[in-house]
Amino acid sequence: MKVSIIVPVYNTEKYLRRCLDSLVNQTIEDIEIIVINDCSPDNSKEILKEYEKKYKDKIKVFHNKTNKGIGYNRNYAIKKATGEYIGFVDSDDWVNETMYDKLYKKAKEDNLDLVLCNFHKMLEKENDLEEIASSEISYFKNTNLKQTPNLLLDVELAPWNKLYKKELIKEITFPENLKYEDTIFVLKAMARSKKIGMVDEKLNYYLVRSKSETTVMNKKVYDILKVSKMMIDELKSHDYYNDVKDYAEAMTIRNLFRYTLQQRYQKDKKLANGFIDDAFKFLNEEFPNWKQNKIWKKRNILKRMVEQSKLLTKLYVSI
């Protein structure tokens, strides 16, 4: 089998057909689509039965008896996968029909551990879709983190616009019962790749939903501190850490401040202020001189003034 595509499904009946249609119509031959139905309460199960029957040579569906969470589902599917390379698709997203053909050919031709492409970021607006203007990853030649540490800042740490050699990720797992579990998985895959490549096309469609898990702020935001620690420890375990240290520090600063500022959406202001306190404490302990980071200091001075001040951050969030 050339490629295994893993699709966790939970409560996405509105989007599921579009997702599956984009996968069963891939131009690459010799693929399998592994779908994990995580005890969906909606009509997803019936839709999956329909597609499994129609595309029995391509689709394999597994049904959880209880809700397990996306980390468990992806880990389970990796064990079931027989493909030389593995890709991940969220069940509310979809892909260009040539995506896995192009990624696989690039991976094979250049003997890549990991290959990625650019993507469309789509905003759901009632019954319509609007593409959000966002910066694309600048094309890079085959490389790795030691040679090109700025990939820590440039590459989206999400699994869905990438193809991974199975040999690379068979020892990597998604943390279970943690939010932001995909971030550490992708970071580990990148950190352990000898060769990373890119197809310079927008082949993936990532959907932003107003009520999706990633846009709802609650106490699970604290998980980003646990995940950030795991990411730092992973990078420190490699002998090239000193080559990427500044970028690792800048990546951590950016990731944490993204969530400190998002606390303006947090209904529980006590929880919001507590998270801001802990985020600053984390940075001060892990990177005592983080305010002098040469990469982060290139950021807009007004934004940087707010971000680096715990008092101003709390004032911004309260307003």
DOMI-704583 format. One line per 8 residues: their letters; for each residue y, z, x of C-alpha. Coordinates in Angstrom, 1 decimal. Layout:
% DOMI-704583
A) Y/Z/X | ...
This chain:
% DOMI-704583
MKVSIIVP) 0.0/0.0/0.0 | 3.4/-1.0/1.4 | 5.8/1.3/-0.7 | 5.4/4.3/-2.9 | 8.4/5.0/-5.2 | 8.6/8.6/-6.5 | 10.4/9.3/-9.9 | 10.7/12.8/-11.2
VYNTEKYL) 11.4/12.8/-14.9 | 13.0/15.5/-17.0 | 14.9/15.0/-20.3 | 16.2/11.5/-19.4 | 14.9/9.4/-22.3 | 18.3/7.8/-22.7 | 18.1/6.3/-19.2 | 14.4/6.1/-18.5
RRCLDSLV) 13.7/2.5/-19.6 | 16.5/1.1/-17.5 | 15.2/3.0/-14.5 | 11.6/1.9/-14.9 | 12.5/-1.7/-15.7 | 14.3/-1.9/-12.4 | 11.2/-0.6/-10.6 | 8.5/-2.6/-12.2
NQTIEDIE) 10.5/-5.8/-11.6 | 10.9/-5.3/-7.8 | 10.4/-8.5/-5.8 | 8.2/-6.7/-3.3 | 4.5/-6.8/-4.0 | 2.0/-4.1/-3.2 | 4.0/-1.1/-4.5 | 3.1/2.0/-6.6
IIVINDCS) 5.4/3.9/-8.8 | 4.5/7.6/-9.0 | 6.2/9.3/-12.0 | 6.1/13.1/-12.5 | 6.9/14.2/-16.1 | 8.2/17.7/-15.7 | 7.3/18.9/-19.2 | 10.2/16.9/-20.7
PDNSKEIL) 11.1/18.2/-24.2 | 12.5/14.8/-25.3 | 10.8/11.4/-25.9 | 10.2/10.7/-22.2 | 6.4/11.4/-22.4 | 6.0/8.6/-25.0 | 8.1/6.2/-23.0 | 6.0/6.9/-19.9
KEYEKKYK) 2.7/6.3/-21.8 | 4.0/2.9/-23.0 | 5.0/1.8/-19.4 | 1.8/3.2/-17.9 | -0.3/1.2/-20.3 | 1.8/-2.0/-19.8 | 2.0/-1.7/-16.0 | -1.3/0.1/-15.2
DKIKVFHN) -1.6/-1.6/-11.8 | 1.8/-0.3/-10.8 | 2.6/3.0/-12.5 | 0.8/6.3/-12.1 | 2.1/9.1/-14.4 | 1.4/12.8/-13.8 | 2.3/15.4/-16.5 | 3.1/19.0/-15.6
KTNKGIGY) 1.9/21.7/-18.0 | 5.0/23.8/-17.3 | 8.4/22.9/-15.9 | 8.2/23.1/-12.1 | 11.5/21.7/-10.9 | 12.5/18.6/-8.9 | 11.5/20.0/-5.5 | 7.9/20.7/-6.6
NRNYAIKK) 7.6/17.3/-8.3 | 8.7/15.4/-5.2 | 6.4/17.4/-2.9 | 3.5/16.8/-5.3 | 4.2/13.1/-5.5 | 4.4/12.7/-1.7 | 0.9/14.1/-1.4 | -0.3/11.5/-4.0
ATGEYIGF) 1.5/8.6/-2.3 | -0.5/6.0/-0.5 | 2.4/3.8/0.7 | 3.3/3.2/4.3 | 6.9/3.9/3.3 | 8.2/6.2/0.5 | 11.3/5.9/-1.7 | 12.8/8.3/-4.3
VDSDDWVN) 14.6/7.3/-7.5 | 16.2/9.7/-10.0 | 15.2/8.8/-13.6 | 18.8/8.3/-14.7 | 19.5/6.0/-11.8 | 18.4/2.4/-11.3 | 18.1/-0.1/-8.4 | 18.6/-3.8/-7.6
ETMYDKLY) 15.3/-5.6/-8.1 | 15.4/-6.7/-4.4 | 16.1/-3.2/-3.0 | 12.7/-2.2/-1.8 | 11.8/-5.6/-0.6 | 14.8/-5.7/1.7 | 14.5/-2.1/2.9 | 10.8/-2.6/3.7
KKAKEDNL) 11.3/-5.8/5.6 | 14.1/-4.2/7.6 | 11.9/-1.2/8.4 | 8.9/-3.3/9.4 | 10.9/-5.8/11.5 | 12.7/-3.1/13.5 | 10.0/-0.4/13.4 | 12.3/2.1/11.6
DLVLCNFH) 11.5/5.7/10.6 | 14.2/5.6/8.0 | 16.3/2.8/6.5 | 19.2/3.1/4.0 | 21.5/0.9/2.0 | 24.8/1.3/0.3 | 25.1/2.1/-3.4 | 27.1/1.8/-6.6
KMLEKEND) 28.4/5.1/-7.9 | 28.5/4.8/-11.7 | 30.4/7.1/-14.1 | 29.0/7.6/-17.6 | 31.8/7.2/-20.2 | 30.5/7.7/-23.7 | 28.5/4.5/-24.2 | 30.0/2.7/-21.3
LEEIASSE) 29.7/2.7/-17.5 | 32.5/2.5/-14.9 | 32.0/2.1/-11.2 | 33.8/4.8/-9.3 | 35.8/3.6/-6.2 | 34.2/5.3/-3.2 | 34.0/4.6/0.5 | 30.8/2.8/1.6
ISYFKNTN) 28.8/3.7/4.7 | 30.1/1.5/7.5 | 27.3/-0.8/8.9 | 25.6/0.6/12.0 | 23.0/-0.9/14.3 | 19.6/0.8/14.7 | 20.2/4.2/16.1 | 19.4/7.9/15.8
LKQTPNLL) 21.4/11.2/15.5 | 21.6/11.8/19.3 | 23.1/8.3/19.8 | 25.3/8.3/16.7 | 26.0/11.9/15.6 | 28.7/10.8/13.1 | 25.9/9.8/10.8 | 25.9/13.5/9.8
LDVELAPW) 29.2/12.9/8.2 | 28.9/9.2/7.1 | 25.5/9.1/5.5 | 25.1/10.5/2.0 | 22.6/13.4/2.2 | 20.7/12.3/-0.9 | 17.2/10.8/-1.0 | 17.7/7.9/-3.4
NKLYKKEL) 19.2/5.1/-1.3 | 16.7/5.3/1.5 | 13.1/4.4/2.5 | 11.1/6.8/4.7 | 8.1/6.2/6.8 | 5.4/8.4/5.3 | 4.4/9.6/8.8 | 7.9/10.9/9.3
IKEITFPE) 8.1/13.0/6.1 | 4.5/14.2/5.7 | 5.4/17.5/7.4 | 8.8/17.8/5.6 | 9.0/19.4/2.1 | 11.7/19.8/-0.5 | 12.5/23.5/-0.9 | 11.4/24.6/-4.4
NLKYEDTI) 13.5/26.7/-6.7 | 16.6/25.9/-4.7 | 19.6/23.7/-5.8 | 20.7/21.1/-3.2 | 17.1/20.8/-2.1 | 17.5/17.1/-1.3 | 20.2/17.8/1.3 | 18.0/19.6/3.7
FVLKAMAR) 15.1/17.2/3.2 | 17.3/14.2/4.1 | 18.9/16.1/7.0 | 15.4/16.9/8.4 | 14.3/13.3/8.0 | 17.4/12.0/9.9 | 17.1/14.7/12.6 | 13.5/13.7/13.3
SKKIGMVD) 13.9/10.0/13.1 | 13.6/8.1/16.4 | 15.2/5.0/14.8 | 17.4/4.8/11.7 | 18.5/1.4/10.3 | 20.7/0.0/7.5 | 20.7/-2.9/5.1 | 24.4/-3.5/4.5
EKLNYYLV) 24.2/-4.2/0.7 | 24.9/-2.1/-2.4 | 21.4/-2.0/-3.9 | 21.2/1.4/-5.6 | 23.0/2.5/-8.8 | 23.7/6.3/-8.8 | 24.8/7.6/-12.2 | 27.2/10.5/-12.5
RSKSETTV) 26.8/12.3/-15.8 | 29.3/14.7/-17.1 | 26.7/17.4/-17.9 | 24.2/16.7/-15.1 | 23.0/19.6/-13.0 | 25.2/18.5/-10.0 | 28.4/18.9/-12.0 | 27.7/22.2/-13.7
MNKKVYDI) 29.0/25.2/-11.8 | 27.0/28.5/-12.0 | 25.5/31.2/-9.7 | 23.2/28.5/-8.2 | 26.2/27.4/-6.1 | 25.1/30.2/-3.7 | 22.1/28.1/-2.8 | 24.4/25.9/-0.7
LKVSKMMI) 24.7/28.8/1.7 | 21.0/29.0/2.1 | 20.6/25.3/2.5 | 23.5/25.1/5.0 | 21.7/27.7/7.1 | 18.5/25.7/7.0 | 20.4/22.6/8.1 | 22.0/24.3/11.0
DELKSHDY) 18.6/25.8/12.1 | 17.0/22.4/11.9 | 19.6/20.8/14.2 | 19.5/23.6/16.6 | 15.7/23.1/17.0 | 16.3/19.8/18.7 | 17.1/19.3/22.3 | 20.0/17.1/21.5
YNDVKDYA) 21.9/19.8/19.5 | 24.8/20.0/22.0 | 25.4/16.3/21.5 | 25.8/16.7/17.7 | 27.2/20.2/17.5 | 30.8/19.3/16.7 | 29.6/17.0/13.9 | 27.1/19.6/12.6
EAMTIRNL) 30.0/22.1/12.4 | 32.3/19.5/10.7 | 29.5/18.6/8.2 | 29.0/22.3/7.3 | 32.8/22.9/6.9 | 33.1/19.9/4.6 | 30.0/20.8/2.5 | 31.1/24.4/2.0
FRYTLQQR) 34.8/23.5/1.2 | 33.6/20.9/-1.3 | 32.1/23.8/-3.3 | 34.8/26.4/-2.7 | 37.3/24.1/-4.3 | 34.9/23.2/-7.1 | 35.1/26.8/-8.2 | 38.0/25.9/-10.3
YQKDKKLA) 35.4/24.7/-12.8 | 33.6/28.1/-12.6 | 34.0/30.0/-15.8 | 33.2/33.4/-14.1 | 36.2/33.9/-11.9 | 34.6/37.0/-10.3 | 31.6/34.9/-9.3 | 34.0/32.2/-8.0
NGFIDDAF) 35.9/34.6/-5.8 | 32.7/36.1/-4.5 | 31.3/32.7/-3.5 | 34.6/31.9/-1.7 | 34.4/35.2/0.2 | 30.8/34.5/1.2 | 31.5/30.9/2.2 | 34.2/32.0/4.6
KFLNEEFP) 32.0/34.8/5.9 | 29.2/32.2/6.6 | 31.5/29.9/8.6 | 33.0/32.8/10.6 | 29.5/34.0/11.5 | 27.9/30.6/12.3 | 30.9/28.9/13.9 | 33.5/31.5/15.0
NWKQNKIW) 35.9/28.8/16.2 | 35.5/26.4/13.2 | 39.2/26.1/12.6 | 39.5/24.4/16.0 | 36.9/21.8/15.2 | 38.4/18.5/16.5 | 36.8/16.4/13.8 | 37.8/18.6/10.8
KKRNILKR) 41.3/18.8/12.2 | 41.7/15.1/11.6 | 41.7/15.8/7.9 | 45.0/15.7/5.9 | 47.0/18.7/7.0 | 47.9/19.8/3.4 | 44.3/19.8/2.3 | 43.3/21.5/5.5
MVEQSKLL) 45.9/24.2/5.0 | 44.4/25.1/1.6 | 40.8/24.8/2.7 | 41.1/27.0/5.8 | 43.0/29.8/3.9 | 40.8/32.0/1.7 | 43.9/33.3/-0.1 | 45.2/29.7/-0.9
TKLYVSI) 41.8/28.6/-2.0 | 41.5/31.5/-4.4 | 45.1/30.7/-5.7 | 44.2/27.1/-6.1 | 41.0/28.0/-8.0 | 42.8/30.4/-10.3 | 45.5/27.9/-11.2
